Amino acid sequence: MKAVLAGTVIAEADESDLIRIEGNWYFPPASVTPGVLIESPTPYTCPWKGECQYWSVKTGDEVHVDQAWSYPHPYPSAFDRVGKDFSGYVAFAPGVEVSP
């Protein structure tokens, strides 16, 4: 699977390595292209997953604000609900094309 924004591949991994949560594909941290994520100050806490970290995505000279997110330290109960540890996995906003 690939995540592409503005013609730039920003993450790539086998589908078997991804985790699907609430309709979003979460990519393993190591599958994200180095240097494309910029930490965002946007706050959000999911009631069942925990504190979220938003990321802006850099493609060339452009910065796409809050186009990715992850849960660095999800609530332990979220692992039971998802069936896997998804700590640090990265999901992308609808503007990012995720495809096989």
N, C-alpha and C positions, 0 to 999 in steps of 0.2 A: 504494500500500500504506500501511496505517496501523498504528501500534503504539499500543495503548490499555491503560491501567492504571487501575483504579478509576474508570472512566468518563471519564478524561482522555486526550486525544490527546497522546502524548509524542513522536511522530515521524510524518512523512508525506512520501512521495516516490513517484514513478513506479516501477513494478516494474523498468523498464529501468535505473534508477539504482542499484538495490540489487545486492548481491553475495551469492550463496548459498554458504555454506561449512559443510560437515558438517551439513546440515539446518537451519541457522540463517540468517535473513535479516539482512544487515548493511546498515544505513542510512547514507547519507553524513552526515558531521558537520553540514552546514548544514541537514539535514532534521529535526534534533532540535529540539524546542521549547526556546527559550532559558530557562535557569534551572531546568530540571527535573532535570538531572544534578548529583549531589554526589559528588565524588571520595571513593572508599572506600580504606581502608588494606589491604584484603584482598589478600594476595600470591598470584600464580599465574604460572607460566611454562609455556607450551605447548611441547612438545618440537620442534615444527616451525614454529609461528607466532612464538614469542618471548614476551617479557614482556607480560603482560596488565595492563590497568588496569580494575579493577572500579568501578562507579558505583552509588550508591543513587539512587532516583528519587523526586522530591518531587511529590506530587499534593495540592493544597490544603494542609491542615495535616499530612498524613501523609508519612512517609519510609519507603519500601520498600527495605530494605537489599539491596545487591548484586543488583539486578534487571537490570543492564546491564553490558556489558563492551566493551572495544575493545583494539586493538593499536596504540599510538601509533607504534611503530617496529618493525614486523615484520622477521623475518630476511629478507634479500634472496632466499633460496631459496624462501621462501613465496610470493613473487610468481609465480615460475615454476609452482608447484604450483596456485595459484588461477587464474592467468591474468590477474590484474589487481593493481594496487596498492590495497590495502585499508587503508592507514594511517589510523588515526583513525575508521574506520567503526564504528558502534555496533550491537551485537546485544543481544537481550533474552532474559531467562529465560522459562521456560515459563509463569509467572504473568502474563506480558504477552501480550495477544491481538494477534497480527499477522495482518491479513487485507486482502484487496483493497478 
